[in-house]
Amino acid sequence: VQLQASGGGLVQAGGSLRLSCAASGRTLSSYVMGWFRQAPGKEREFVAAVRWSAGSTYYADSVKGRFTISRDNTKNTVYLQMNSLNPEDTAVYYCAAGLRTIVGMIRVPSSYGTWGQGTQVTVSS
């Protein structure tokens, strides 16, 4: 599977952005699709994930209630709607695909075998 992320940009604190990640090459029924982010000088951290077949969603505590992950089966695309953004959300955001990733490993970057290119999100104060 190949992943193409888009939708990053510069936004003021309190604003919103929607990231998209288009997948190609395989059907996603056996995959978990995740979003991770990495700020300068920090490790890559889990943001959100969705189990494609069941639609189950998972979130980091830091984004719960502000971010929403969703998928469009017809477009083979996963979205990350980000609301109430704050400067701490500034990072490069990556989408990733994990084949048959188990629930206990959904937040672990090494559980994902395919990564898209990052998209920069910058939130100004």
C-alpha positions in Angstrom: 0.0 0.0 0.0 1.2 3.5 -0.8 0.1 6.6 1.2 -0.2 10.2 0.2 -0.8 12.8 2.9 -2.0 16.3 2.4 -3.8 19.2 4.1 -1.2 20.7 6.4 -0.7 24.4 6.7 -0.5 27.4 9.0 -3.4 28.2 11.2 -4.0 30.4 14.2 -4.6 29.0 17.6 -8.3 28.0 17.9 -8.5 27.2 14.3 -9.1 24.0 12.3 -7.4 21.9 9.7 -8.3 18.7 8.0 -5.6 16.3 6.9 -6.2 13.6 4.3 -4.3 10.4 3.6 -5.1 8.7 0.3 -4.2 5.0 0.1 -3.5 3.1 -3.1 -2.3 -0.3 -4.1 -4.3 -2.5 -1.8 -7.7 -2.8 -0.1 -7.6 -1.6 3.5 -9.9 -4.1 5.1 -7.1 -5.7 7.1 -5.4 -2.5 8.1 -5.3 0.0 10.9 -4.7 3.5 9.6 -3.0 5.8 12.0 -1.9 9.4 12.3 1.3 10.3 14.2 3.1 13.5 14.7 6.7 14.6 15.4 7.7 18.0 16.7 11.3 19.2 16.4 13.5 17.5 19.0 10.7 15.1 20.0 9.9 11.5 19.3 7.1 10.6 17.0 3.9 10.3 18.9 0.6 8.6 18.3 -2.4 10.9 17.5 -5.3 8.8 16.3 -6.1 5.6 14.5 -9.0 3.8 12.9 -9.5 0.1 12.3 -10.6 0.1 8.7 -13.0 -2.8 8.7 -14.8 -2.1 12.0 -14.4 1.7 12.1 -13.2 1.5 15.7 -11.3 4.7 16.6 -8.5 5.4 19.1 -7.1 8.7 20.2 -4.2 10.1 22.3 -5.4 11.8 25.4 -4.0 15.1 24.2 -6.3 15.3 21.2 -9.4 13.5 22.5 -12.4 15.8 22.0 -10.6 18.0 19.5 -9.5 15.7 16.7 -11.6 13.3 14.8 -10.4 10.5 12.6 -12.6 9.1 9.9 -12.4 7.0 6.7 -14.1 7.0 3.3 -14.3 3.5 1.9 -15.2 4.8 -1.6 -12.1 7.0 -1.7 -9.7 4.7 0.2 -8.9 7.8 2.3 -8.5 8.5 5.9 -9.1 12.0 7.4 -8.0 13.8 10.5 -10.2 16.7 11.4 -8.4 18.9 13.9 -10.3 21.5 15.8 -9.3 23.9 18.6 -5.7 23.7 17.5 -3.1 25.1 19.8 0.7 25.8 19.4 1.5 22.5 21.1 -0.1 20.7 18.1 2.6 22.1 15.8 4.4 19.2 14.2 4.9 17.2 11.1 2.0 14.8 10.8 2.3 11.4 9.2 -0.2 8.8 8.2 0.6 5.2 8.5 -0.9 1.8 7.7 -0.5 -1.2 9.9 -1.5 -4.7 8.7 -3.5 -6.6 11.3 -2.2 -4.3 14.0 -3.6 -5.5 17.3 -5.3 -3.1 19.7 -2.5 -3.2 22.2 0.0 -2.0 19.7 -2.0 0.7 17.9 -0.1 3.5 19.6 3.3 2.1 18.7 4.9 3.5 15.6 6.8 0.3 14.9 3.5 -1.5 14.5 2.9 0.3 11.2 4.8 -0.9 8.1 3.9 1.8 5.7 4.3 5.5 6.1 3.2 8.5 4.0 5.3 11.6 3.6 4.7 14.1 6.4 2.7 17.2 6.2 3.6 20.2 8.3 1.0 21.7 10.6 2.0 25.0 12.3 -0.3 26.7 14.8 0.5 30.2 15.7 -0.4 31.8 19.0 
